[in-house]
Amino acid sequence: MDYEAKDWELNPHLYLQDNEGNFVKNKDGTPRKKGGRPPKDAQDAARRTITRKQKNIQKLEQKLNNAKKSFKKQKTNT
């Protein structure tokens, strides 16, 4: 008979623990999960924000370079 590991054994960081490190139990005796979104979502959101801002910077730099080229062409034509 194979032993199936429980989720709280594989991922103890997802479950509430008291000061001594013991799991806080539900009424049925299973460990209670932590509430709210996992902290990884905050990291992903920060990463997405940084990526979006970097793309905006690249777009603005491209616009600036195009404007400089256009200005040089106008300057040489006159």
N, C-alpha and C positions, 0 to 999 in steps of 0.2 A: 504494500500500500504506500503510495507516494504521499509525501507531506506537502500540503499546499500552504505557502506562507500567506499570512493575513496582510491586508493593506497597511495596517498600523505597524507591522513589523518591517515592511519594506520602506515605508515612508513615514517615520515617526514625526517628522517636522510638520506634517499636515494636521496633527492632532494636538488638542489642548493638554498641557501638563501642569501639575502643581509645582510648588517651590522645590519639592524633593525630587522632581523628575518623573513622578508617577502619572499615568494617564488619568484624566478626569473622565468618569464613566457616565454613560447614558443610563436610563432606567433599566434597559435590558442587559446591562453589564458590558456593553461594547464601548471602546474609547470614543470620546466625543470629538468631532472634527472642529477645526478652527473656523470661525465665521469670516465672511467677507471674501474679497477677491485675493488670490495669491499674490505675493509681492512681485512675482515675475512680470505680471501685467504692467506694473508701474515702470519696470525697466524697459519693457518693450515700447511703452508709450514714449518714454524719454528718448529711446533710440529712433523711433519714428519721427519725433519732433526735430531731432538733430539732422536726420537725413533730409527731411523736408526743407529745413533752413539752408542746408548745404546746396540743395538743388536750386533754391531761389537765388542764392549767391551766384551760382554758376550762370543762371539765366541773366541776371543783372550784369555780370561781367561780360557776357556775350553781347548784350545790348550796347554796353559802353564801347566795346571794341568795334562793333558795327558803326556806331555813331562817329567814332574817331576816324575810321576809314572813309566814311561818307564826307566828313569835314575836310579831310586831306584832299579828296578828289575835288571838292568844290573850290578849295583854296588854290589847287594847281591849275584849274580851268580858268580862273579869273586873272 
